[in-house]
Amino acid sequence: MAFKKLNPHLLERLTALAIEKPTSLQKKSIPVIKSGANVYCYGPKESGKTTALILTTLQKLQCKADGNAPRAVVVVENKEKVLELYDKFFEYTKYTDMRLYASYKELHIDIQKSEIFEGIDVLITTPTTLHKLFLLNGVSTSQLKICSIDDGDFLIQKSDYIAMVTVSQSIRKCQYVLYAEKLSPKLERFEDFFMERAQYVSE
C-alpha cells in the first residue's frame, strides 16, 4: 500500500528517494499523528520512526514557509543527531522555501538568537539548548504547531528530562509526538506535564 493523503510535494520526494510504501509502524502512526493527537510512537531501529517524524512535521506545515517564528520544534540528543536530522529533513525540503535551523550548544547562543530571529520554520535542537534559548528570549513559540522528539530514549537522563519538562511549561498548547525504541515509566510520566491524553502506537 502506497503512502496516502500526504502533501503532493512529499509524495514526489518519497518517489525520488525510492521509498515506495510505508513501514508497518508508519502505516499505523502517520494517520494518528495527522489527527493532531499527542502520540507516543515506539518501535525498534529501522522501523521508520524518523521518516514518520519528517513526513508528519512537514505535512503539518504544508511544506511551505510562513511567518518568522518556528512552527515546528524537533528535539534530539546532541549536536551529531541535530546535524544528521537536519540533512534528512533537507532531502524533503530542498525544493521548497521552507527554512530549517540546526541548533546546538557548541554554536554561540547569540549567533543562534540572531539567526533564528531572521525567520525559520523548523527548529532542530537539544533540550538543554532549547531551554537556554527560552531563558534568553531567543525563540518565540507563538506560532508553534508541533513539537517532536526523535529517539527519545535519551530523555531518561536527568538534565535532558528536566530541561524538556521545563521547556514544555513555556509552550502554549501544541501537539507533542515522542518517538522511542521502548517506553520507560520515566517517559510515560511526561503525560503529567505535556503529553496529555496521549495515544500509543507501536509496531
Helices and strands as residue ranges (DSSP letters): H 8-16, H 24-34, E 39-42, H 49-60, E 72-75, H 79-93, E 100-102, H 109-117, E 122-125, H 127-135, E 146-149, G 152-156, H 158-168, E 175-180, H 185-188, G 189-192, E 199-202
